Amino acid sequence: MKTKLLISAVALGLGMAGVAHATDTNTLAVSATVLNACGFEFPGATHNLAFGNLDPTSTADATATVNIKYWCTVGTAASILPDGGLHNSGGPRLSNGTNFIPYALTLTGNTGTGAGKMSMLTMTATGTIANSNYVNAPVGSYTDTVVLTLTP
């Protein structure tokens, strides 16, 4: 009886070894989205467009320039626009608190298409004060603040 039981158990085990177990699969969907993004090289930094000393004996217009770097994700079109400044009245103006000196602000390179964060674009801000706007200005230090907005 023990022999029959052992043979039956071995036969049963061999029979099961030949039975295939079914496998199951599942799919994992993987995704990501790269956003349109742009940023200045130094976010929140202040860049100085400094005219220096305005000499009323001069007959020349005063000019100043500053380069500002920015980036955008690959293929993203960007533009940088200035607001009118703190003392705007028909255009940007410098102020010493009570007096004003109008100036023109020109941005070049303020539109572009990004090539990634490691490929900076350069915008040049140029300010011009017409000689006639400062030759009769009262003595003092004049300032203005212009906010530049970078939009993808």
C-alpha positions in Angstrom: 0.0 0.0 0.0 2.8 2.4 0.8 4.4 1.6 -2.6 1.2 2.4 -4.4 0.8 5.6 -2.5 4.4 6.6 -3.3 4.0 5.8 -7.0 0.8 7.7 -7.1 2.4 10.7 -5.5 5.4 10.6 -7.8 3.1 10.3 -10.9 1.0 13.1 -9.6 4.0 15.3 -9.2 5.4 14.5 -12.6 2.1 15.2 -14.2 1.9 18.6 -12.5 5.4 19.4 -13.6 4.2 19.3 -17.2 1.3 21.7 -16.6 2.0 25.2 -17.8 1.2 28.1 -15.5 -0.4 31.0 -17.3 1.4 34.4 -17.2 -0.2 37.8 -17.0 1.0 41.2 -18.3 0.2 44.8 -17.6 1.2 48.0 -19.3 2.8 51.0 -17.6 2.2 54.3 -19.4 4.9 56.8 -18.8 4.5 60.5 -19.7 5.9 63.9 -19.0 5.2 67.4 -20.3 7.8 70.1 -20.9 6.3 73.5 -20.2 6.8 76.7 -22.2 9.1 78.6 -19.8 11.4 81.5 -20.0 13.6 83.2 -17.3 16.2 85.8 -16.8 19.8 84.6 -16.2 19.6 86.1 -12.8 15.9 86.2 -11.7 15.0 89.2 -9.6 18.3 91.0 -10.3 18.6 94.7 -10.9 20.4 95.8 -14.0 21.7 99.4 -14.1 21.2 101.6 -17.1 23.6 104.3 -15.9 23.9 107.6 -17.8 26.5 108.8 -15.4 27.1 112.6 -15.1 25.0 114.8 -17.4 27.2 117.8 -18.4 25.0 120.9 -19.3 27.9 122.3 -21.3 27.7 119.4 -23.7 25.8 119.5 -26.9 25.5 115.7 -27.2 22.7 113.5 -26.3 23.4 111.2 -23.4 23.3 107.4 -24.0 23.6 104.3 -21.9 23.3 100.6 -22.6 23.1 97.4 -20.6 22.9 93.8 -21.7 20.4 91.4 -20.1 20.5 87.7 -20.6 17.5 85.4 -20.7 16.5 81.9 -21.8 13.5 79.9 -23.0 12.7 76.2 -23.4 13.5 74.9 -26.9 11.2 76.3 -29.5 9.4 78.7 -27.2 8.9 82.2 -28.5 9.6 85.0 -26.0 9.2 88.7 -25.7 10.4 91.2 -23.1 8.3 94.3 -22.6 9.0 97.3 -20.3 6.4 99.1 -18.3 6.4 102.9 -18.4 8.6 103.4 -15.4 7.7 105.0 -12.0 7.5 108.5 -13.4 5.9 107.9 -16.8 4.0 110.8 -18.4 3.8 110.2 -22.1 7.1 108.3 -21.8 9.6 107.3 -19.2 11.2 110.0 -17.1 13.9 110.3 -14.5 13.0 112.2 -11.4 14.9 113.8 -8.5 11.6 114.0 -6.5 10.3 117.2 -7.9 12.0 117.6 -11.3 11.9 115.3 -14.3 14.1 114.4 -17.3 12.5 112.5 -20.1 14.4 109.7 -21.8 13.8 107.2 -24.5 14.2 103.4 -23.9 14.9 101.0 -26.7 15.1 97.3 -26.4 16.8 95.2 -29.0 16.9 91.4 -28.9 13.8 91.5 -26.7 12.1 88.8 -28.9 13.5 85.4 -29.7 13.0 81.7 -29.8 14.6 79.7 -27.0 17.2 77.0 -27.5 17.2 75.8 -23.8 18.4 77.1 -20.5 22.0 76.6 -21.4 21.7 78.8 -24.5 21.2 82.3 -23.3 19.6 85.0 -25.5 20.8 88.6 -25.0 18.7 91.7 -24.9 20.2 95.2 -25.0 18.5 98.1 -23.3 19.5 101.5 -24.6 18.6 104.7 -23.0 18.9 108.1 -24.7 18.4 111.5 -23.1 18.1 114.3 -25.6 20.6 117.1 -24.9 17.7 119.6 -24.8 16.0 117.6 -22.0 18.9 117.9 -19.6 20.8 121.1 -20.3 18.4 123.2 -18.2 17.6 120.6 -15.6 18.2 121.5 -11.9 21.2 119.9 -10.2 20.6 116.6 -8.5 20.5 112.8 -8.8 17.7 111.5 -11.0 16.4 107.9 -11.0 13.6 105.8 -12.4 12.7 102.1 -12.2 11.4 100.2 -15.2 10.0 96.7 -14.8 10.8 94.2 -17.6 8.3 91.4 -18.1 9.5 88.3 -19.9 6.7 86.3 -21.4 6.8 82.9 -23.3 
